[in-house]
Amino acid sequence: MCGRFINLNTVEKIKKIFSINNLDNIKYNISYNISPSQLSLIITNSKFLKIEKAKWGFDFYDKQRNLEKTIINSRLETIEKKILFKDSFEKRKCIIPANGYYEWTLQNNVKIPYFINIPEKETIYFAGIWKYLNINENTLKVFSIITKPANKLLKNIHNRMPAILSFNESNEFLENNNPNYLKDINSSIDEYFEFFKVSKFVNNPINNSSTCIEPID
């Protein structure tokens, strides 16, 4: 899965990378600790590429348990079958710029956080989907990160990982109408990930500094 990530890219940098010309005045601060329900940058392709801010997580009401839930990840294996995700996967794909993400593994009944990235925190892109939070009330968008089974390099940390794409693959994902694109592709960057333990400082979403990604023994 993916429950926290970092984005050190400015709006202007992303616009330059993708040759995006939308003139919206988007204010965004880089973050070392993006957590669910927070705003982050996404790139959409509704007729043309556009960079926007969106809230992380699809909200829905669980009738069986009588409570509100937020779903931050959507499984690639079932995304076309789930009512919550199906329409977005077919019509509203997005990519989420990042420079790495956190994952927790259980060791001796203790959750140990790891930071996973491509050296030196190279920009990567999570495949995602989006929808409007409430199209009748406002235009705020929400997004979910698509996940898949972890590759051989990362499976000892967690059995799931985000569907991570390179720049070229990101463009193809946004433009490709083939729903099986993510299932068919083996990303060219999968083999380059590195990971290391970080402190529990990252566990608190209030903590947002480079201390979050400092390696520990």
Secondary structure, DSSP 8 states (H G I E B T S, - for coil): ---EEEE---HHHHHHHHT-----------EEEE-TTSEEEEEEESSSEEEEEEEE-EEEEETTTTEEEEE-EEETTTTTT-HHHHHHHHH-EEEEEESEEEEEEEETTEEEEEEEE-TTT--EEEEEEEEES-TTT---EEEEEEEEE--TTTTTT-SEEE-EE-HHHHHHHHH---TTHHHH---TTGGG-EEEEB-GGGGSTT--SGGGG-B--
